[in-house]
């Protein structure tokens, strides 16, 4: 039996975003907005998440020694990002 009860607004918005195909783009934007929360204050002070293209996150690193350190932490940072969103939003990070 189909219910004619209205959907909660949050559910309706999520359905609309999915139907329009922009839900993934919004998730990617959220990664940039939540960068400091995800990586922590210390890393956020020396980096700036710039953009995401096809699952590749581009991060500007202000100090070369940190760039080298972050290359070693790349898999951990990717795992943290994807854990926050419970899906694979980022599969690679380019530190520059």
Secondary structure, 3 states (H helix, E strand, C coil): CCCCCCCCHHHHHHHHHHHHCCHHHHHHHHHHHCHHHHHCHHHHHCEEEEEEECCEEEEEECCHHHHHHHHHHHHHHHHHHHHHHCCCCCCEEEEC
